[in-house]
Amino acid sequence: MSTEFRKLLFEVSEALVTDELSALKFLSLDYVAKGTLETIHEPKAFFEVLQERDMIEAGNLFFLKELLYRIRRIDLLSAHLGSSREEMERELRVPGRAQVSDYRQLLYEIAEDLTSENVQKVKFLLRGPLLKSKLQENASMLQVFLEMEINGIIEEDNLTMLKDIFQGFRADLKKKIDAYEEKKREKYSREEVRYPVSVSVYPEEQGAEGEAAKQYGKIYKMKNNPHGYCLIINNHIFKNPHHNREGTLQDGEAVKKVFKWLQFETVEYMDLEGKKIYDTVEEYSKKDHRNMDCFVCFIFSHGEKDKIKGVDDECVNIEALVSRFTGTNCPSLAGKPKVFIIQACQGSERHPSVAVESDSSGHLEVDARPSTSIPDRADFLIGMATVEDYLCYRSRNTGSVYIQSLCENMKSLCPQRVDLATILTKVNHEVATKDINGFKQMPKITSTLLKLLIFEVPQ
């Protein structure tokens, strides 16, 4: 990290007071867990956490600029970040640019608009729904909102109780919430006109998955149609014909069939060189995913440890591909699930069978050591056909063991509202217990999902 960057963060942190730090933490709740934020008591520690989550970095300070703009510290924007109120207002009008949600902005603006007397009235009216111990005399309105969220009293799509509270003594704030809800309805209405949204016969609050959601967490929203892009990179014909991957076309067809059925905009790119793999993934990271729920990427090729090979045998680091979709690099997917499924060997062992091939080109370094290939960032789910150091297998006639098992299980389990992590676990079991001409294959799941990822099935 550059000295200039650290100096900038230091100077900004020195200018912030306690109440402003609380506001910054509240506005960042969609990106940093409440438990983590509770341990932060000074701005420097807050900035460290944002850096760890790739929300701010040298050369990309937009999230910090937005936070300072939201708390009205225009002086810091101007003095340290070379921005202004007018510039931020222009930037935030760009679709998908704002990273603080409308919901979080609304609550913060309401809190700022309340007098001390107003806050005491809210606390008094909440002493039924909330324990008295949670509403200490000196608790700020933002702390009250946090307790209401924790207890399920308010959430992004349900502000009824808050409106009832303000109706009696701050009707203007009730109207402000009404306007927020109307804006949300108009947004969904426009999307439904453009893409008819399917309604599942398995409501979130019913059945086994509803119980699972209550026990383990919320479900990622799947309201748009298409739900997102399903990008498939499928390397079949290599410059060295001995490395051609027969059977991979069947994998591509199986994935396209499943994800078109699940209402994804599915695109397949064939036979890409290493640089083109990176360029294609980067191109999709720069798209506007504002009206999308999710992003899915399948990559079928040869591989080495932590790497994917292009048809020219040039390697691309898996981490370099995945990191294009962090909150910093792809803000319109922040808080939304990003799924990567990779069918490629991660080691140099060969499979001797003629009927089943290994997804390895055979030209690997024997002294390479395994390393962590997937960055620990929120809302990612990565399915690997094999663990580090080992081969994965593909039939010339029917496709790869792993991808075919995944597609079959998605077809049978998605209509039952089984979440994707559970489906991948079942696939792991099926593949691991197969005898593949006397050999075994062990897939791997890496997940930093914060909610259940359940794909809606069209009726």
N, C-alpha and C positions, 0 to 999 in steps of 0.2 A: 504494500500500500504506500502511495507516495506521501512524502512529508506534507506537501501542500494540501492534500485531501484530509489528512488527519488534523492539520491546523484549522481548516475550514470547519470541520465538525466540532472541534474544541471551541472555537469562537462562537458558533451558533449555540452550543450547549451552555456556555457561560452566560448567554443572554436570556435563557429561559428560566421562568419561575415555576414553582411547584404546581400551581393550578394549570399552567400551560402544558407541563409534562403529562398531567392527568388527561388533558384533552387529547394530546398526541397519542397516548396509549389507547384511549377509547376509540379514536378514529382508525386505529390500526388493528382492531380486534378481528377483522376478517382475515388477517394474515399472520397474527401472532396469538398463540393460545393465552387465554385469561390467566392460567396458572403461571406462565412465564412472565407476563406483564406485572403480576402481583409482586414478583421478586425484584422489580426494577424501581429504584428510588431516586435515580438521578439521570439527567439527559444523556450523558456519555454512555451509560450502560444500555439505554434504549437504542441509541444509534448503533452500538455493537450488535445488538440482536437483529436490527434491520439489515446490517451487512451480512450476517450469517445466513439470512433468508434471501439474500440477493435482491432485496428491495431497494437498496441504495448502494452505489459503488462509484469509484472515480470515473467520470465521464458520463454517468447516468444518475442524475440527482432529481429526476422529475417527481418521484414520490415524496421526497423531502420538501421540494418546492410546493407541492400540493398541500401537504400537511401545514406548512407555515402560512400558506394562503388561507386555508380553512380556519386557522385560529387567529387570523388577521394580524400576523406579524409581517406586514409588508416591508417594514424597515429592514428586517433580516433578509428578506428576498432581495431587496435592492442592494444592501451593503455587502452581502457575502455570496450571493448566488447569481448576481447579474440579471435579475428578472424584475418584473413589476406587476402591479395589479392588472393592468391592461393586457399584458402578455399572457398571464395565467388565464384570464377570462377567455382570450382567444383560443388558447391551447385546450381548455376544458370544454369548449364547444365542439371539438373534433370527436366524432363517434368513437367510443371505446377508449378514449384517452384518460378520463377520470378513473382513478383507482380506489378512491373512497366511495363506498356505495351510497346511493340516494338515501337509503334507510338510515345509515350511520350519520350522514350529514343532517338529516331531519332531526334526529334525537339531539345531536350536538347543538343545533340552532335553537331548538326548544329550550334546552338547558340554559343557553346563554340569554334567552329572552325572559327567563323567570326571575322575579325578585326574591329576596330572602323570605318574605312573607308568603309568596306563592309556593316556594319549596316546602315550607312547613305545612301548608294546607295539603299538598300532595302526600307528604309523609303521614299526616293524620288520616287521610282517606284510605291509605294502603295498610293500615295497621291490622286490618282483618286478613287480607290476602298474604301479607308478609309478617314474619315474626318481628316483634318489637325490637329484639336485639339486633336485627339487621338494619334498623332505621335509627341509628344514633343521631343525637342532636346536631353533630357537626358533619354528618354525611352530606356530600354534595349531590346535586341532581344527577350527575353522571353515575355516581355510585348507586343511586336509587334505580336508575335505568338498568344497570348491570344486575342488580338483585332481581328486578322484574324479569329480565331475560333468563336468568338462571332458574327461576321458578315457573317459567313458561307463561308468564302473565302477558308479556308482549313479545312479538317476533316480527320479522319483516313483512309477513302477510297477515298479521293479526294485531291491530292496534286499537281494538274496540274498547278495552278498559281504559286506555289512555284518553281516548276521546270522551268517554263518559266522565272521567275525572275533570277534564278541562271544560266540559260543557257548562258546569255550574259557575265558574269564576273567571275563565279565560276562553271565551267563545272564539276569539281570534285564532288561538292555537288549535282548537278543534277544527276550524276551517282550514288551517294549514295542513293538518293531517288528512282531511278530506281531499284536498288538492293533490297531495302525494299519492293517495290511493287511486284517484281518478287518472293520474298520469300513468300509474302502473297498469290500470285496466286498458287504457288506450294503447299502451305498448303491446300488451298481449293480444288485443283485438287486431292491431295491424299485422302481427305475426300470424294470427289465425287466418286472416283474409289471404295472406300470401301463401301460407302452407297450412292446410287443414290438420289440426293436431288430433292425434288419436287419443281416445279415452280408454284406459285400461279397465278390465273387468275385475282387477285385483286391487282395490283401494289400499292406500298406504296404511290405513289404520285397521285393516282387517287381515286375518290369517297369520300364518307363521312369520312372513316377512314383516308384517306390521309389528308383531311382538318383538322381532329381532331389532327393528328400527328403534323401538322404545328402549330396548335393553342396551344396545350398543351405539346408538347415535342416529342422527338424521340421515335422510336419503338425499343424494345430489338431485337437483331439479332436472327433469327431462321434459320440458314444455315446448321446445321448438321443433319444427320440422322443416329442413333436416335438423337432426340433433347435433350434427357437426360433420367435419371431414373424416373420412376413413381413407388414409393415404397408404397405398401398398407399393413398396419398392421390391420388385421381383427380378432377381438376376438369374437368367436361364442360360444364355449363350455367352461364354467367356472368350477372350482373345486367344487363350490357350484352350483348344477344343477338348483336351483331356479333362478340363475342369467344368465342362457343361453340367448343368444340374437337371437331369431328366426327372420328371415327376413334379417339378415346382409349378408348372402350369395348372395342375390339378389343385394345388394349394391356393393359388390366386383365384381360381374360379369358386372354390368353396367359400373363401372369405368374402368375395364380392357378393355371392348369393345371400350369405347371412346378414351382412351389414346393409345391403340395399333393402332387405326385408325389415331390418330394424330402423329404417328411415335415416340412413347416413348418406351424405354425398360421397360416393365411393369412386376413387380415382386410382388407377394402376399405372405405374411407370416401369418399363421393362429395360433390363440390361444397361444399368447405369455404371459409369466409371466412378472411382472413389470420390473425386471432387464433385461430380454431379450429384452423388448421393447427398453430400453435405449441402450443396446449393439448393437442392429440391426441398430438403427438410427446412432449411432456413427460409425459403420462399413461403412455406406454409406457416411458419412462425410469425411472419410479417403480415399475414392476412388479418382482416377484421373479423374476429370471432365473437363480436358483441352479441349477435343474435344466434349464437350457437351454445349448446350445453356442454360440449365435450370435444376432445380431439383423440383420434385413434390412429396409430401408425404401425403397420406391419412391415417388417424387413426380412426378406428371404435371400440368403446368399451364403457364400463361404465365410469363414471367420477365423480369427485368432483370439487369444485372450483379450477380452475387453474391446475387441475391434470387429468391424464389418469390412469385407473386401468388395471392392468394385470389380467390374468385369475386366479391368486392366490390372488386377491384383494389387492396386493401391488401397491401403487401409484407411478407415475412418474410425476414430474413437467413439465408442457408444456414448460416453459422457458428453462429448462435444455436440452430439445430435440431441440428446435429451435436454441439455442445458439451454437450448434455444427456446424452450418453452417455460422457463421460470417466470415469475411475476414481473421481473425487470425486463426481460427480453420479449415477453409476449403478454402485455398487460390486459388485453381483452380476454385472456384465458385464466387470469388470476382468480383463484378460488374455485375453478372448474377442474374436473378430472382430466388428466392426460394419460393415455394408455399406450404403451409400446410393447409389441409382441415381436420377439426376435427369434427366427429360425436360422441358427448358424452355429457351427462348432465353436467351442471356447478352449480347445486343446488340440494336441497333435497325435493322439492315438488313432490308428486306422482300424476300420472294420473290414474283415477279410471276405465277407460274403459278396457274391456277384449280384444277388437279387436286391440287396439293400446297400445303399451307398452312404458314405459319410459326407457331411457338409463341411469338408476341410479340403483345401487345395494341396495339403501335404508339405508346403514350403514354410514351415514354422520354426521359430527358434526353440531349441530344446532347453535352453537355460532361462527362458522367460519365466517370470514369477507372477502369480495372480495378484491383481490389485482390485480395489473397489471401483466398479465401473459406473455405478449409478449414484448421482449426488443425492444427499438426504434432504429433499425439498418437498414441501407439502403438495398433496393432490396428484401424485404420480403413482401409477401402477405399471410395473414392468414384468412381463412374463418372458423368461428365457427358456429355450428348448432344452438347455442343459446347464449344469453347474460349471464353474471354472475348471479348466484342464481337460475336459472330456468332449467326446464326440456326440453328435445327435444324428438320427438316421432318417432316411427318406427312401420310399419305394419308387422305382422308376414308373410303376403303373398307377399307383393310387395316391401318391403324395407323401408328405412327411407324417410320421407317427403322431407328433405333437400337434401340428396344425389341424389335421383331420379329426383328432380327438376333441380339440377345442371347439371346432365348428359343430360337430355332432352334439356335444353337450350344450352349446348355446342354443341350438335349435330345440332341444328338449326341455331345458331348464329356464330359459328366459321367459317363456309364457307362464311359468310358475313363480315369477318375480324373485328368482334366486340371484343374489348379487354376484358380480363378476369375480371378486376375490374367492368366493366359495366355489364358483365354477372352475377357476384355475386350480384350486386345491384338489378338486375331484379329478381334473385332467392329470395333475401330478401323480395321483395315486394310480390312475389307469396306465399311464405310460411307464411308471416305475415298476409296476408288477408284470408288464409284458416281457416275454422272452423273445428277443429279437435275434434269431439265429444264434442263440447261446450268449448273447450280450445284453446289457442293460443300459437304460438311459434315465437320468434323473433330472427333470426340469426344475426350474427355480422361480420363485415369486419374490419380488421386492416391492413393498408398498408403503407409501406415506399418505394414503387416502385418509381423509378426516371424516368421511361419511360412507354409507353404503352406496355402491354404484350399481343401480338396477336399470336395465334397459327396458323402456316401454315397448310393448309389442302391439303393432297396429291391429285393429279389429276389422 
